[in-house]
């Protein structure tokens, strides 16, 4: 259990750090299925440095780590402050377009209610608030509520809604969290395990079928969307024979490479554990606010109250 708990956060961070060099317009591209932690990318990262995908997950994890109930106003206010004041206000170097449009309008001290209001206004204007930014950071929610599916679903949706008003984003987060929970407890990879709780009209079941029938690259053009990122991550997982192969497939597939690899890494790490993360990745992964592999491991265990 501990190995899988740690693997959830560590493999997500490693997938993130592996993918930053290979986002669109970034060079060099993966060669012969062997991407490396080169750094660079849109955030001009150091080799092994993870990006906003893991940075935002760390904000959530630090609140979860003290045992806070992420469904409460107090906890959501603390997460909102972490996003607005600590991370974005502290000079985040790479911020997704939808998240930036929301956080740039927020003021310190406004709390969760302010973010939800801005998000609702953004959705009313554009109708497009289902980006991949809440799915990429959802893993700590699963760690906080292991074995409690009802609380997990509610918390995943609540944390998603801080920045992503569209309920489709919250549903994607809930499904991925339930799959992470199942993987940690059983060692099995099954993204359908939560469908009975979420998918009342068959929408997500059909999207999962598509992911299993097509290569990762088929979802690269839509990987900025929560559904496309979900599909790309699951396609990478089912195409790979182990943790490393799944994360590499996510990067090789193109599109929003760091995010898709981080999403895939969280579920792969939950099934295979930290012990399956390649040593060369573990040795250099690091990032805001000063965490390395050991720091990520300690944070993951605290989220699950197994410190």
Secondary structure, DSSP 8 states (H G I E B T S, - for coil): -HHHHHHHHHHHHHHHHHHGGGSTT-SS---TT------BTTTTB-TTB--HHHHHHHHHHHHHTTT--TTSHHHHHHHHHIIIIIIITTT-S---HHHHHHHTT--TT-HHHHHHHHHHHHHHHHS---BTTTTTTTHHHHHHTTT-HHHHHHHHHHHHTTT--SHHHHHHHHHHHHHHHHHHHHS---TTTTHHHH-SSSHHHHHHHHHHHS-GGGGGGGTTBHHHHHHHHHHHHHH-SSHHHHHHHHHHT-SSHHHHHHHHHHHHHHHH-GGGS-HHHHTT-EETTTEEHHHHHHHHHHHTT--
